Amino acid sequence: MTQSHRLNPQPGEVIDRSAPLNFTWNGKRLTGFQGDTIASALMANGVEVVSRSMKYHRPRGYMTADFWDPNGFVQVGDEPNVRSGHRQLTSGITVDPQNVWPSLDYDVKAANGLVGRFLSAGFYYKTFMKPAALWPAFEKVLATFAPGGSVDLDSTPGYYDKRYSHPDVLVAGGGPAGMAAAIAAAESGARVMLVEHEHQLGGHLRWGSTADQASARQLAESVAAAGVEVLTDSTVTGRYEDSWVAVSQRSHAHAVERLIKARAKVLIVAPGLIERPYVFAGNDKPGVMLSGAVRRSIAMYATRPGSRAVVFSGNADGDAAAIDLERVGVDVAAVIDARSGANIVEAHGGAKRVSSVELADGSSIDADLLVVAAGWTAPTSLLNMAGDRPVYDASCARFFPSATIDNVLSCGGIAGDGNFDEIVAHAQATGRLAAERAAAVQHRLQARTARSAPVEFAEPAWPADVRSPLGRDAHPELFQSSTVGMVDFSEDVSSKDLVLAAKEGYDSVELLKRFTTATMGPSQGKLETVNTVAVLADARGETIEEVGTTVWRPPYAPISLGGLAGRMFNPHRVSSIHPWHESNGQIPIQVAAWERPEHYGNPAGEVTNTRTNVGIIDVSPLGKLDLRGPDVPKLLNLLYTNKWSKLPIGGVRYGLMCAEDGVVLDDGVTGRLGEHHYLMTTTSSGAARVWEWAENWLQTEHPDWQVHITPVTTALSSINIAGPKSRELLSRLTSIDLSREAFPYMTLRTGIVAGIDDCIMWRIGFTGELSYEVHVPSGYGLHVWQALIDAGADLGVAPFGLEAQRIMRLEKGHFIVGQDTDGLTLAVSAGVASLIKLDKDDFVGKTELAWALADRMHELPQVVAIQTAAPTVVPTEATQIVRPGTNEILGRITSSRMSPTLGRSICMGQVPSSLAAGGTALELVLVPDGRRVAATVLDTHAHFDPEGARLRA
Amino acid sequence: MANLSIGEGFIFTLLRLRNYVEPMGLLNDVASRGASGAKKIVGSRGSKPPRYSAAGLIAKGLRGESWPRVWRDVPLRSAYDVIIVGGGVHGLATAYYLATNHGITNVAVLDKAYLGSGGSGRNTAIVRSNYLTPEGVAFYDRSLALYNSMTDDLNINVMFSERGHLTLAHSDSALRTMHWRAEVNKLQNIDSSVIDPQQVKEIVPSLNVSSDAHHPIAGALYHPPGGIIRHDAVVWGYARGADHHGVEMHQKTEVLDIVCTGGEGPDGKGRGGKVTGVRTNRGDVSAPIVVNCTAGWATLISDMAGVRLPITTQPLQAAVTEPVKVFLPAVVVSGSLHVYVSQTDRGELVFGAAVDPFTNYNVRGSLDFTEGLAGHILELMPGVSKMRLLRQWAGLCDMTPDYSPVMGFTPVDGFLCDVGWGTYGFKAGPVAGEQMAECIATQRTPKLIEAFKLGRFEAGRLVGEKGAAAVGH
């Protein structure tokens, strides 16, 4: 097929005839030109049917032939739902129709059209109910009607990016008004970003007269000269709180799509107007086009939309379309002037295209093109998002912005009508006002920013809006629901569907939308809403203003998930000692973002070696917060359940944190390094949460407290040295006196370890062994680790991983927050009663815990140590504890392991208080076979060394 | 949950609610009217409305007729036996079960906008029963059972799509919680089990189960009976069903004040008071019983009766994409990534997330929500990067300190609440309505909702392990 419908060169065409591009459509090889949209290339090649409709699979052609065309969705390679009226042709692409089976030309589901009278909107709510067993099958059939293209699940995201921007003035829309406003704002000293949805600046001037096109070029040159940043093929997709403006940039040189997040001081909304379809029978047939689509096709893409046209015109643009058509040799059979009351009733035609147009007077005119110019819709979305509620003006048949919002201004067609000079003058005034207001906002922001020298001069008066408003051109209200035509082309919702739904009681615009799905398709009502409201108003005997509109929600135009996600940053956290683990046989485990050694091949052996000789473990992921200030004890007293006022310098204490509801939040050890200096450790997974938690209390409840928190988790590498020979090992690397008397349990020392200054050592013992935790500046973590390995060869030093640590802590009976406790476990259930100090003034969770202790202990569960009767049975974690012989759940096993030290299975679990006493018999339901086994509650949490003799050695 | 009620909110509210005593015997008049109420239906439909069916569709299609109104448009009267504030699933279900289970039909449901305009029309329509506590399982299993038979009960196709529900675990510890839930569920005869990444891939091929993903999928809790439902149809179904029994639905009817007498507060409101009716933008209406079934505005309505609730309001955002051919067969939830996703029969992906981390009445939605959402979705399903977000919105969630609702009587005689449903109100709609109806009709708190009494905050018995609807996990 050659480009049979390409016209001779047109003065304003945007195609480059010297650059032909090959592509395939529906399996056929076609050629277009650089600058073509996919739709214009298809039209140039004489393609008439581009898609089939959602429900009735009616053939569809070009209606608006731009971004909003509900008929223009195509599949391009692995990309679904590409807007053929907007996407530019590139060489070699594969374009296919969507939603057709078996083919675009012969579609089996078009048979739905024959039974359409039974498939009124919402029909599915009323059928497929019996027999109920068949509904899943019905559902599968319904799902095959889902419109849209196909996703290639194996495709990987391309390169997407984001950018922050802080323009003084951001202009949405690069037509004459937007350009004039941008120029004026820039010339008034503002930094201006101009965002244009289309590929070129110029708006409707692009398809206007030669003079219009010259004006567009002139304005575009001035825009460049004024230093305005211009983004074409980019859309302002949303205006959020505090003037946070999202721009989807599709024209970036490298990124598939870039999301620009702009904190615009003032937003100017100048999107122009969107041409509105007209509702009449056959209005969705190929060959029915809106006037703008016809004019763009001719002027910009030099394509011939038909050979014999009827033009239904309610405005000057319709008249201009007729003139354009005649100029390029299309026979204009008739211009039906809506302003004089003439009307069209139905577009008749065969399967593929319009063949004649029936008029209200009963006559019929043969034509293969019906051009419709029925009026405009103001795309007020961005204004709505800023809080504006548009108001309908019946004399102009469109909505206008209502209130003025301080830092959101509008100009151009959305604000009113006028000739070129009037529009530009109003836009210039808007641009100047925007620049002045941006300066006022700038001053306000600066004055609010903390700085050494305050901004002294007074805030300038808020610049008043003294613009002369634009006029409004009268336009006939061309709405009808007397004949049955499409209102929502994407959803196949006709005026009859809407009328029936309204009669059925879905008679508010939101209910109607939800019941019929009108306006819920890809253009989100930009073409459909006003017609929907008009049909409803007619059905209810009310005015359009009384009915009102639906809420416009972001985004203004759809934005890809890739674009919203941007570059995918996936931090992978490892400690400074990680290279050693990697080259020494670690089996890694992922814990939150951290990769850690789970073990080095033999976790049981690691336990035994640690209990016998000495083991070292990399505990760098421990959360660490450096706390400084005179009020740190107040903070610790608030966050932890126990007391901190008397912790001496050099002292270390364990603490438990609760949320306000008394539920255990986190735990860890905090040591006092100096008069006003503490180091807090948190669980590895709780590091960020605890920091946020502490800051939240400081900033919202106690801003007067002098405490400064610095997270130092990754600034310090942490190594725990555990085992009977740990003192001997560490003494070889430090001159600090490690003797039992000089450095007792639960104290800390600072000094040099393995030649590294500023190390912090504290004596604690999660494993139950004599142990030292050393925090070293993380640049030296690997050095200290290696030094420990080297120095302790004769002592049998060996690394141990997370698994060995978990076994040893379970042997010792230490619970893990979030594993042995859960989102409902109060601190009073955790078996640490001595840590809950109700005689403190206050701490987070105190009220709840006091109540619980006073009268709820009998109904709360307790964390206890449990052993199965059979020592070889290790019940899976999550094994349920039930009332014997029943399925009544009493509790569960929260931790379980085979203990290498004891040679038997050991568990921790939650049971009701009534079953928490040592020696109580329990029944467990094993996973996965449901076998029931006996177990016993222990007297203490510790299965091993309950007196703690080893760790105090 | 940590940020919910810092400082003033929580503890002070508890103090204010002290000395609360559940009112007894306040509904004698209505209870005794229950049986007779059915006889003296005012404004009842004269004849039985036509049933929905394929045959009906064909007949109407052939004759070009429209269906009768889904619910009647009748004038607001000056008195009712029961006024329900809020025309969402909870309010409508309460009205429906009042009429069908208890014969109390002189009932008006008032909504300031249109039916289903709040949370009922903004949620992501997921239903499931694989909760953590035995009580939670029992409560939601009842709800799921009501949803399962709803198409038949209400004679409207609510399109319950029992497609399976996967809760992904991205870590060892998350997997442990999944095992816990599965074991609880199994003992309750709920179809629920933990599956490995390969099985996850077989059920949902679009998920990236490779171990080098940033948040690798360690497994999932699989709950085959879970699914999605057409939430609007549920609203319309209950409204239509209630209407058939004489209940009146009044839209655009905003309650401006609740009229009380005898209370210790100003204007006879508050503790010890008694409700006599409501003041609306369409005039005053009297009723001995007023039920607050709102969400997002629950505290504002309760304030009108002088009843303070320990509730904060936070938006929950959601979004939907353009449609593509159906590829996602199950509901996928990732707690660690704060996202859930399902694909409608129309082909759109519907996303939801956690509540916004601050209190707010704004339902406009934010940009950073969509950014975070998209990032998490692409981590789970890298193949959908070219799909486009079509629309975003937000709903308001009334959060209580213990993530459980407030149901039943209040210190004001005749004023009842079914509020504080957080992020899970839709799932509970049917059973909540059923229980509230029983509560109103029998003037006793049904066992299933005993734990949700307002008085628990004063007694320090926050719902947790005893709570049927706690969804902290």
Contacts between the chains, C-beta under 8 A, distances in Angstrom:
chain1	res1	chain2	res2	distance
A	78	B	386	7.0
A	79	B	386	4.7
A	80	B	322	7.8
A	80	B	324	4.9
A	80	B	325	7.9
A	80	B	386	6.8
A	80	B	387	7.0
A	81	B	322	5.0
A	81	B	323	7.8
A	81	B	324	6.9
A	81	B	387	7.8
A	81	B	388	6.7
A	115	B	61	7.9
A	117	B	61	4.2
A	117	B	62	7.5
A	117	B	64	7.3
A	118	B	57	5.2
A	118	B	58	5.5
A	118	B	61	3.8
A	120	B	57	7.7
A	120	B	60	7.9
A	120	B	61	7.1
A	123	B	57	5.7
A	124	B	157	6.1
A	124	B	159	6.9
A	125	B	52	7.0
A	125	B	156	5.4
A	125	B	157	5.1
A	125	B	158	8.0
A	125	B	159	7.8
A	125	B	230	7.5
A	125	B	233	5.4
A	125	B	236	7.4
A	126	B	52	3.6
A	126	B	53	6.9
A	126	B	54	7.9
A	126	B	56	6.7
A	126	B	57	5.7
A	126	B	67	7.7
A	126	B	156	7.2
A	126	B	157	6.8
A	127	B	52	7.1
A	127	B	53	6.5
A	127	B	54	4.3
A	127	B	57	5.7
A	127	B	157	6.6
A	128	B	54	7.6
A	128	B	157	5.6
A	129	B	52	7.1
A	129	B	53	7.2
A	129	B	151	5.3
A	129	B	152	7.0
A	129	B	155	7.2
A	129	B	156	8.0
A	129	B	157	5.1
A	130	B	53	7.6
A	132	B	151	6.7
A	132	B	152	6.4
A	135	B	151	7.4
A	135	B	157	7.7
A	135	B	159	7.9
A	135	B	160	7.8
A	136	B	161	7.9
A	136	B	162	7.2
A	139	B	159	7.1
A	139	B	161	5.9
A	139	B	345	6.2
A	142	B	345	5.0
A	143	B	326	4.6
A	143	B	345	4.7
A	143	B	347	7.6
A	144	B	326	7.7
A	146	B	323	5.4
A	146	B	324	7.5
A	146	B	325	6.1
A	146	B	326	5.3
A	146	B	344	7.9
A	146	B	345	6.5
A	146	B	346	5.5
A	146	B	347	3.0
A	147	B	323	5.2
A	147	B	346	7.4
A	147	B	347	6.3
A	148	B	322	6.2
A	148	B	323	3.8
A	148	B	324	4.3
A	148	B	325	6.4
A	148	B	347	5.0
A	149	B	324	5.8
A	149	B	325	7.1
A	150	B	324	6.3
A	150	B	325	4.7
A	150	B	327	7.9
A	151	B	206	7.8
A	151	B	324	5.1
A	151	B	325	7.3
A	151	B	327	5.8
A	151	B	383	5.8
A	151	B	384	5.7
A	151	B	386	7.3
A	151	B	387	6.4
A	152	B	383	6.2
A	153	B	205	6.3
A	153	B	206	4.7
A	153	B	327	6.4
A	153	B	381	7.5
A	153	B	383	3.8
A	153	B	384	7.9
A	154	B	383	6.2
A	155	B	382	7.6
A	155	B	383	5.3
A	155	B	385	7.2
A	155	B	386	7.1
A	156	B	382	5.5
A	156	B	383	7.8
A	156	B	385	7.8
A	157	B	378	5.8
A	157	B	382	5.6
A	157	B	385	3.7
A	158	B	385	6.9
A	160	B	385	7.5
A	238	B	367	6.1
A	240	B	364	7.3
A	240	B	365	7.8
A	240	B	366	5.7
A	240	B	367	5.0
A	241	B	362	7.2
A	241	B	364	7.3
A	241	B	366	7.1
A	244	B	367	6.1
A	246	B	367	5.1
A	259	B	371	7.3
A	261	B	367	6.8
A	385	B	364	6.6
A	499	B	66	7.8
A	500	B	66	4.6
A	500	B	67	7.6
A	503	B	66	4.2
A	503	B	67	7.8
A	503	B	69	7.5
A	504	B	66	6.0
A	504	B	67	4.8
A	504	B	68	7.3
A	504	B	69	6.1
A	504	B	70	5.5
A	505	B	69	3.9
A	505	B	70	4.1
A	505	B	71	5.8
A	505	B	73	7.1
A	506	B	70	6.9
A	508	B	114	4.6
A	508	B	251	6.8
A	508	B	252	7.8
A	510	B	113	7.5
A	510	B	114	5.4
A	510	B	117	6.4
A	511	B	114	5.2
A	511	B	115	7.2
A	511	B	116	7.8
A	514	B	116	7.4
A	514	B	121	6.7
A	514	B	232	4.9
A	515	B	232	7.2
A	515	B	236	7.7
A	517	B	346	7.8
A	520	B	391	8.0
A	522	B	322	5.5
A	522	B	390	6.6
A	524	B	390	6.6
A	524	B	391	6.2
A	553	B	364	7.8
A	553	B	365	6.9
A	553	B	391	5.3
A	553	B	392	6.2
A	553	B	393	5.6
A	554	B	364	7.8
A	554	B	365	6.3
A	554	B	367	7.7
A	554	B	391	7.8
A	554	B	392	5.7
A	555	B	370	7.9
A	555	B	389	6.3
A	555	B	390	7.8
A	555	B	391	7.7
A	555	B	392	7.2
A	558	B	321	7.9
A	558	B	322	5.7
A	558	B	388	3.6
A	558	B	389	6.1
A	558	B	390	5.2
A	559	B	370	7.9
A	559	B	388	6.1
A	559	B	389	5.5
A	560	B	385	6.6
A	560	B	386	5.9
A	560	B	387	6.9
A	560	B	388	5.1
A	560	B	389	7.6
A	561	B	321	7.3
A	561	B	374	4.3
A	561	B	377	6.0
A	561	B	378	6.0
A	561	B	384	5.9
A	561	B	385	5.6
A	561	B	386	7.7
A	561	B	387	5.4
A	561	B	388	7.1
A	561	B	389	6.4
A	562	B	374	7.5
A	562	B	378	6.9
A	562	B	385	3.6
A	562	B	386	6.5
A	563	B	374	7.8
A	564	B	370	5.1
A	564	B	371	5.1
A	564	B	373	7.4
A	564	B	374	3.5
A	564	B	375	7.6
A	564	B	389	6.3
A	565	B	371	6.9
A	565	B	374	4.0
A	565	B	375	4.1
A	565	B	377	7.7
A	565	B	378	4.9
A	565	B	385	7.3
A	566	B	371	7.0
A	566	B	375	7.3
A	568	B	214	7.6
A	568	B	375	6.6
A	568	B	378	6.6
A	568	B	379	7.2
A	570	B	214	3.8
A	570	B	379	7.9
A	572	B	214	7.8
A	589	B	172	7.0
A	590	B	171	7.0
A	590	B	216	6.5
A	591	B	171	6.9
A	591	B	172	7.1
A	592	B	171	6.8
A	659	B	1	6.8
A	659	B	2	5.6
A	660	B	4	8.0
A	660	B	5	6.0
A	660	B	6	7.2
A	660	B	10	5.2
A	660	B	11	7.2
A	660	B	401	7.3
A	661	B	1	8.0
A	661	B	10	7.9
A	661	B	401	6.0
A	661	B	402	6.5
A	661	B	462	6.0
A	665	B	2	7.0
A	685	B	173	7.4
A	689	B	2	7.1
A	693	B	2	6.0
A	696	B	2	7.9
A	696	B	3	6.7
A	696	B	6	6.4
A	697	B	6	7.3
A	700	B	6	6.0
A	700	B	7	6.4
A	701	B	6	6.8
A	701	B	7	5.1
A	818	B	173	6.1
A	819	B	173	6.2
A	819	B	176	6.5
A	822	B	177	7.7
A	822	B	473	7.4
A	823	B	1	7.6
A	823	B	472	4.1
A	823	B	473	5.7
A	824	B	464	4.0
A	824	B	465	5.5
A	824	B	470	7.4
A	824	B	472	6.4
A	847	B	11	5.6
A	847	B	14	6.8
A	847	B	460	7.7
A	848	B	460	6.5
A	848	B	462	7.3
A	851	B	459	8.0
A	851	B	460	3.3
A	852	B	460	7.1
A	856	B	460	7.1
A	856	B	461	7.1
A	859	B	466	7.7
A	860	B	465	8.0
A	861	B	465	6.9
A	876	B	179	7.0
A	877	B	176	5.5
A	877	B	179	6.6
A	878	B	176	6.3
A	878	B	179	3.6
A	878	B	180	4.3
A	878	B	182	7.4
A	878	B	183	5.0
A	879	B	183	6.8
A	880	B	183	4.9
A	880	B	184	6.8
A	880	B	187	5.9
A	882	B	187	7.0
A	887	B	187	4.5
A	887	B	188	7.5
A	889	B	134	5.5
A	889	B	184	6.2
A	889	B	187	5.9
A	892	B	180	6.3
A	892	B	183	7.2
A	925	B	183	7.6
A	925	B	187	7.0
A	927	B	179	7.4
A	927	B	183	6.4
